[in-house]
Amino acid sequence: MDWAASDLAERDLYKLLVNTVLPRPIALVTTVDAQGRANAAPFSFFNVFSHAPPLVVLGIEGRDNAPSPLKDTMRNIRETGSFVVNLVDRAMVEAMQICAIDFPGEVDEIEAAGLTTAPSAAIAAPRLIASPVQLECRETVSLALGTRHRNLVVGEIVHLHIRDGIVDERLHVDIDRLDLVGRLHGADWYVTLRDRFQVLRQTLAGWRERTRTIPEGEVS
């Protein structure tokens, strides 16, 4: 089966993409507004984009038929130019889901989720101490794209916090202790890092040697 993207309804295109581009890492993003009020919201249209410079990218959808078309996260990023990506481990999943609730403005979703913040080292936005990895970011550029007031935010990582005991002296990461989760398809499914396999990276010399040893007419 195949489709031109332009022939698909918006909802159908969403279903196909989020059910095939898997798994997706989750950014529980904390921000503050100009008055210093904190907000937290999860996003799975997210990934690390580069290490030099160290960049992350967020896809933030807006709101239709609302007094303000921008979600709190995007509005706060515009006001302060900063945000923290708090990665989500298995123990944080329930709290992350609470932060996704569309609370009225007077409700503090961080408090409702039972999460505790700590000051960041380089930016105004706070970080969530329950998260095993917290990436302090400064907005580099934001692009308004398409419908639903969607914005693509590129942020430069300016400070990293990783829970003690996860990284050794050689900067090797123990991913079992990291215990991150990823987003799966749209029916509220997630995946952990527990099921994995290793395939060694191939070299050109190794590939040439392997192809020379395969008899003609056979496949490896």
Secondary structure as GFF3:
##gff-version 3
##sequence-region A 1 220
A	DSSP	three_ten_helix	5	7	.	.	.	ID=ss1
A	DSSP	alpha_helix	10	18	.	.	.	ID=ss2
A	DSSP	beta_strand	24	25	.	.	.	ID=ss3
A	DSSP	beta_strand	27	32	.	.	.	ID=ss4
A	DSSP	beta_strand	38	43	.	.	.	ID=ss5
A	DSSP	beta_strand	46	51	.	.	.	ID=ss6
A	DSSP	beta_strand	54	60	.	.	.	ID=ss7
A	DSSP	alpha_helix	72	80	.	.	.	ID=ss8
A	DSSP	beta_strand	82	87	.	.	.	ID=ss9
A	DSSP	three_ten_helix	90	92	.	.	.	ID=ss10
A	DSSP	alpha_helix	93	99	.	.	.	ID=ss11
A	DSSP	alpha_helix	109	112	.	.	.	ID=ss12
A	DSSP	beta_strand	117	118	.	.	.	ID=ss13
A	DSSP	beta_strand	127	128	.	.	.	ID=ss14
A	DSSP	beta_strand	133	145	.	.	.	ID=ss15
A	DSSP	beta_strand	150	162	.	.	.	ID=ss16
A	DSSP	alpha_helix	175	178	.	.	.	ID=ss17
A	DSSP	beta_strand	181	183	.	.	.	ID=ss18
A	DSSP	beta_strand	190	192	.	.	.	ID=ss19
A	DSSP	alpha_helix	204	213	.	.	.	ID=ss20
###
